[in-house]
Amino acid sequence: MKELEVVAAIIEYENKILCMQRNVSKYPYTSLKYEFPGGKVEPGETNPQALERELREEMDMDVVITDNDYFMTIHHVYPDFAITMHAYTVKVNNPKFTRKEHINHVWALPKDMPALDWAAADQPIVNKLLEEFNVR
């Protein structure tokens, strides 16, 4: 089974979190699901470097991410592949970006995030955010 090392950004602006909707893919269990933006870690990159690169490439978003921004790591096994996803929090002063790979996005308050149809690997991040923001 293919194992992927990926990174994800929990992008926050004015107490809202950026939730990105995936396009249709060959895997029905990830098609059109919401996720946190990010991507694969390339050889020789640190996780923060990979996330900075992915956000530049996919969203024209220029941010600085450090190890101090680490939020959590998830290991999830899908039917066709497994991922280890390292999530980082990213606070931005400007919500502008260019959506290049996703078909939709929502700036959601944490309490509204469970209403979105999340990819299974991203759900633990949503759950932890709800705990941190004391959403019941």
Secondary structure, DSSP 8 states (H G I E B T S, - for coil): -EEEEEEEEEEEETTEEEEEE----S-TTTTT-EE-SEEE--TT--HHHHHHHHHHHHH-------GGGEEEEEEEE-SSEEEEEEEEEEE-S------SS-SEEEEE-GGGGGGS-B-GGGHHHHHHHHHHTT--
